[in-house]
Amino acid sequence: MITGRTVVAGVAGNPVAHSLSPLIHNAWLQAAGIDGIYVPFAPEADRFDRFVDGLRGGAIRGLNVTIPFKEVALSVADEVSVRARGAAAANLLVFDADGRVTADNTDGIGLLAAFRVQAPGFDPTAAPVAILGAGGAARGAASALLLAGCPEVRIVNRTLARAEAVAGALHGQVFAYPIGAAGEAFAGVGAVINATSAGLSGQGELEAPLEATPETAVVMDMVYKPLETPFLAQGRKLGRRTVDGLEMLIRQAIPSFETFFGRTPPGEVDVRALALKTLEG
């Protein structure tokens, strides 16, 4: 029920109709009996800054931010966390009553938590990690891994210059590789992460020499539709442990929920099962 005390939060993207975030957050709210609601917003692509300005002063508690607004979300904030600054993007905006907006990024938290759930024992400090892609998702993953103590991050991309740009923007042991040298980049890694859109329905398959990874390596894909991408299927066929993008989505939602509604999501509701049912439908 909506009352005069209902706490409002939401997700902003364009398009946003496909987002599973309202399903996840509202399931948690209902199970916890919290007087709150989580709704989708689809502001025009060139009006996001005005959209955010209209929410200043606490009209809503906060927003998760998805494509294509993660970078501009950083620029409209008054305060920026270390995580968001390292990723050069924000997926979380919090609106204070005094009109200030704080930007954060929970994607890295979600990524590392997904590894803990689906690949127990994975230690980001034990070996290099290779990341496929050189966009915002790749930079966010690399930044999170460095903050977690990863000794070396290897950015692999079809366009070497873009990989070099990501490596140059981050502080630490980050190296760029062309896609033709992926086998070299995969040698001795603890994990390989696909941070590209390859694997999405209708967008083709991602070719990667996963056989060059150690048998102990973990294969992770940020894509969650389909849940098992060809990239993950290749990893499984080689006997590698895998981590899927849906687990990352759920895990990054937890700190957002805690920020918006002031408590940890209730454990009794299986939001993964709800999300899988929606994806299958």
C-alpha positions in Angstrom: 0.0 0.0 0.0 1.1 3.6 -0.7 0.9 5.9 2.2 2.0 9.4 3.1 5.3 7.9 4.5 6.1 5.7 1.5 9.8 5.8 0.6 10.3 6.1 -3.2 13.3 4.8 -5.1 13.8 3.7 -8.6 15.9 2.9 -11.7 16.6 5.3 -14.5 17.5 4.1 -18.0 16.4 4.4 -21.6 15.2 1.9 -22.5 14.2 0.7 -19.0 11.2 -1.6 -19.6 13.4 -4.7 -19.6 15.0 -3.9 -16.2 14.7 -6.6 -13.6 15.5 -4.1 -10.8 11.8 -3.2 -10.0 11.0 -6.9 -9.7 13.9 -7.5 -7.4 13.5 -4.5 -5.1 9.7 -4.7 -4.8 9.9 -8.4 -3.9 12.3 -7.5 -1.1 10.1 -4.6 0.0 7.0 -6.8 0.1 8.7 -9.6 2.0 10.2 -7.1 4.5 6.9 -5.3 5.0 8.6 -2.0 4.3 6.5 1.1 3.4 8.4 1.7 0.1 8.2 1.4 -3.6 10.7 1.0 -6.4 9.7 2.3 -9.9 11.3 2.7 -13.4 12.0 6.0 -15.0 12.9 6.6 -18.7 14.1 10.2 -19.1 14.9 11.5 -22.5 18.5 10.8 -23.4 19.5 14.4 -23.5 17.6 15.6 -20.4 19.0 13.4 -17.7 20.7 16.3 -15.9 17.3 18.2 -15.8 15.6 15.0 -14.6 18.0 14.7 -11.7 17.7 18.4 -10.8 13.9 18.0 -10.5 14.5 15.3 -7.9 16.8 17.3 -5.7 15.7 17.9 -2.2 14.5 14.4 -1.4 11.5 14.0 -3.7 12.7 10.4 -3.9 15.3 8.7 -1.8 17.5 7.6 -4.7 18.0 6.1 -8.1 19.8 3.2 -9.6 21.2 4.3 -13.0 21.7 2.1 -16.0 22.5 2.6 -19.7 23.0 5.2 -21.1 23.2 7.4 -18.1 26.0 6.0 -15.9 28.6 8.4 -17.1 26.4 11.6 -16.9 25.2 10.5 -13.5 28.7 11.0 -12.3 28.8 14.5 -13.6 25.5 15.7 -12.1 26.5 14.6 -8.5 27.8 17.0 -5.9 29.8 14.2 -4.1 31.4 11.2 -5.7 32.6 8.0 -4.0 36.0 6.4 -4.6 34.3 3.5 -6.3 32.4 5.7 -8.7 35.4 7.9 -9.5 37.5 4.8 -10.2 34.8 3.4 -12.5 34.2 6.8 -14.1 30.5 6.0 -13.8 27.7 5.9 -11.2 24.9 3.3 -10.9 23.6 4.8 -7.7 22.4 8.4 -6.9 21.3 9.3 -3.4 19.2 12.5 -2.9 19.7 14.4 0.4 17.0 16.6 1.9 19.4 19.6 1.5 19.4 19.2 -2.3 22.8 17.5 -2.6 23.2 14.4 -4.7 25.8 11.7 -4.0 27.1 9.3 -6.6 28.3 5.8 -5.9 28.9 2.6 -7.9 27.9 -0.8 -6.6 28.7 -2.8 -9.8 32.1 -3.8 -8.4 30.5 -4.9 -5.2 28.1 -7.0 -7.1 30.8 -8.5 -9.3 33.0 -9.6 -6.4 30.0 -10.9 -4.4 28.8 -12.9 -7.4 32.2 -14.6 -7.5 31.9 -15.4 -3.8 28.5 -17.0 -4.3 29.1 -19.0 -7.5 32.8 -19.6 -7.3 33.6 -20.0 -3.6 37.3 -19.7 -2.8 38.1 -17.4 -5.7 40.7 -14.9 -4.4 41.0 -11.7 -6.4 44.4 -11.1 -4.8 45.9 -14.4 -5.9 46.4 -14.0 -9.7 45.9 -11.6 -12.6 42.4 -11.2 -14.0 41.7 -10.7 -17.7 38.7 -8.5 -18.8 37.3 -8.6 -22.3 36.1 -5.2 -23.5 37.1 -1.6 -23.0 33.9 0.2 -22.2 32.5 1.5 -19.0 31.7 -2.0 -17.7 35.3 -3.1 -18.2 36.7 0.0 -16.5 34.3 -0.5 -13.6 35.3 -4.2 -13.2 39.0 -3.3 -13.4 38.7 -0.6 -10.8 36.8 -2.9 -8.4 39.4 -5.6 -8.8 42.3 -3.2 -8.2 40.5 -1.9 -5.0 40.1 -5.5 -3.9 43.9 -6.1 -4.2 44.1 -7.8 -7.6 47.9 -7.8 -8.5 47.3 -7.3 -12.3 44.4 -6.6 -14.6 44.6 -7.3 -18.4 42.3 -5.4 -20.7 41.7 -7.3 -23.9 39.9 -5.5 -26.8 39.5 -5.6 -30.5 40.7 -2.0 -30.6 44.0 -1.8 -28.8 43.8 2.0 -28.4 40.6 1.7 -26.4 42.2 -0.9 -24.1 45.2 1.3 -23.7 42.9 4.3 -22.8 41.3 2.2 -20.0 44.7 1.0 -18.7 46.1 4.5 -18.8 43.1 5.9 -16.8 43.5 3.5 -13.9 46.2 3.5 -11.3 47.9 0.2 -10.8 49.1 -2.8 -12.8 46.7 -2.6 -15.7 47.9 -3.7 -19.2 46.3 -3.6 -22.6 46.2 -6.5 -25.1 44.8 -6.7 -28.6 42.2 -9.5 -29.2 44.8 -11.4 -31.2 47.0 -11.7 -28.0 44.1 -12.9 -25.9 45.8 -16.3 -25.4 48.8 -14.5 -23.9 46.6 -12.4 -21.7 44.7 -15.5 -20.4 47.9 -17.3 -19.3 48.1 -17.7 -15.5 44.9 -15.8 -14.8 42.5 -16.4 -11.9 39.5 -15.3 -13.9 38.3 -14.1 -17.3 35.4 -11.6 -17.3 33.4 -10.7 -20.4 32.4 -7.1 -20.0 31.2 -6.7 -23.6 27.6 -7.1 -24.9 28.6 -10.1 -27.0 26.3 -13.0 -26.1 23.1 -10.9 -26.0 20.3 -12.3 -28.1 20.9 -11.6 -31.7 24.3 -10.0 -31.2 26.5 -12.9 -32.1 29.0 -15.0 -30.1 32.2 -14.0 -28.4 35.2 -15.9 -29.6 37.9 -16.2 -26.9 40.6 -18.8 -26.4 39.5 -19.9 -23.0 41.6 -23.1 -23.4 44.6 -20.9 -22.7 43.4 -20.3 -19.1 44.5 -22.5 -16.2 42.1 -25.2 -15.2 41.5 -23.4 -12.0 40.4 -20.2 -13.7 36.8 -18.9 -13.3 34.9 -17.6 -16.3 32.4 -14.8 -15.7 29.9 -13.1 -18.1 28.2 -9.8 -17.2 25.4 -10.6 -19.7 22.4 -12.3 -18.2 20.2 -12.7 -21.2 20.6 -15.5 -22.1 21.6 -16.7 -18.6 24.2 -19.1 -20.0 25.9 -17.3 -22.9 28.0 -19.1 -25.4 31.0 -17.7 -23.5 29.9 -19.4 -20.3 29.0 -22.6 -22.2 32.5 -22.7 -23.6 33.9 -22.3 -20.1 31.8 -25.1 -18.7 32.8 -27.4 -21.6 36.4 -26.8 -20.6 35.6 -27.6 -17.0 36.0 -24.1 -15.7 33.8 -22.7 -12.9 31.4 -20.0 -14.1 29.7 -16.9 -12.7 26.7 -15.4 -14.5 25.5 -11.9 -14.9 22.2 -12.4 -13.1 24.0 -13.1 -9.9 26.0 -9.9 -10.3 22.8 -7.9 -11.0 21.2 -9.2 -7.7 24.4 -8.7 -5.7 24.8 -5.1 -6.8 21.2 -4.4 -5.9 21.8 -5.3 -2.2 23.8 -2.2 -1.2 21.4 0.0 -3.2 18.5 -1.5 -1.3 20.3 -0.9 2.0 21.0 2.7 1.1 17.4 3.4 0.0 15.4 1.6 2.7 17.8 1.3 5.6 18.0 -2.4 6.0 19.4 -5.6 4.5 17.1 -7.4 2.0 15.2 -10.3 3.6 16.8 -13.6 2.9 13.6 -15.6 2.7 12.6 -14.3 -0.7 14.3 -16.0 -3.7 14.7 -13.1 -6.1 16.9 -15.1 -8.4 14.1 -17.6 -8.9 11.7 -14.7 -9.6 14.1 -13.2 -12.1 14.7 -16.5 -13.8 10.9 -17.0 -14.2 10.7 -13.6 -15.8 13.6 -14.2 -18.1 12.1 -17.6 -19.2 8.8 -15.9 -19.8 
